[in-house]
């Protein structure tokens, strides 16, 4: 889970830096007044979300498979504890 989160943050940071460069070069419009940083942050969120969805699909699937396996093991342990209590 930590790896996936760090990869998402990396994609966000890359998007932010790329968009900041485009704003600095004048390719993208600057925000209104002093809102330039907020403008670039919001735009980076909008750009990085679909990129993360596509680029991190394998990581997300692996993470969810790991979570499902942990939940299944917990269910088995819980059922074993219940049956041990019933037998006693």
C-alpha positions in Angstrom: 0.0 0.0 0.0 2.9 2.3 0.8 4.4 1.7 -2.6 1.2 2.5 -4.4 0.7 5.7 -2.4 4.3 6.8 -3.1 3.8 6.1 -6.8 0.6 8.2 -6.8 2.4 11.0 -5.1 5.2 10.8 -7.6 2.7 11.1 -10.5 1.1 14.0 -8.8 4.5 15.7 -8.2 5.5 15.1 -11.8 2.2 16.5 -13.1 2.6 19.5 -10.8 6.1 20.3 -12.0 5.2 19.9 -15.6 2.2 22.1 -15.3 4.1 24.7 -13.3 6.6 24.8 -16.1 3.9 25.3 -18.7 2.4 28.1 -16.6 5.8 29.7 -16.2 6.4 29.5 -19.9 3.0 31.1 -20.6 1.6 28.1 -22.4 -1.2 27.7 -19.8 -2.9 30.8 -18.3 -1.9 32.0 -14.9 -4.5 32.0 -12.1 -6.5 35.1 -11.1 -4.5 37.5 -9.0 -2.4 35.5 -6.4 -4.2 32.2 -7.0 -1.5 30.8 -9.3 -0.3 28.1 -6.9 -3.8 27.0 -6.2 -4.6 26.9 -9.9 -1.6 24.7 -10.7 -2.4 22.4 -7.7 -5.9 21.9 -8.8 -4.9 21.3 -12.4 -2.3 18.8 -11.3 -4.9 16.9 -9.3 -7.2 16.8 -12.4 -4.3 15.7 -14.6 -2.7 13.1 -12.3 -5.9 11.3 -11.3 -6.6 9.7 -14.8 -2.8 9.1 -15.2 -2.7 7.2 -11.9 -5.8 5.3 -12.9 -4.2 4.1 -16.1 -0.5 3.8 -15.2 -1.0 2.2 -11.8 -3.6 -0.4 -12.7 -1.3 -3.4 -12.0 -0.2 -2.0 -8.7 -3.8 -1.3 -7.7 -4.8 -4.8 -8.7 -1.9 -6.4 -6.7 -2.7 -4.3 -3.7 -6.4 -5.3 -3.7 -5.4 -8.9 -4.1 -3.2 -8.6 -1.1 -6.0 -7.0 0.9 -8.5 -9.7 -0.1 -6.0 -12.4 1.0 -5.6 -10.8 4.4 -9.3 -10.5 4.8 -9.8 -14.1 3.9 -7.2 -15.2 6.4 -8.8 -13.2 9.1 -12.2 -14.8 8.3 -10.7 -18.2 8.5 -9.1 -17.4 11.9 -12.3 -15.9 13.2 -14.3 -19.0 12.1 -11.7 -21.3 13.8 -12.0 -19.3 17.0 -15.8 -19.6 16.9 -15.7 -23.3 16.4 -13.1 -23.7 19.1 -15.4 -21.8 21.5 -18.4 -23.9 20.5 -16.5 -27.1 21.1 -15.4 -26.0 24.6 
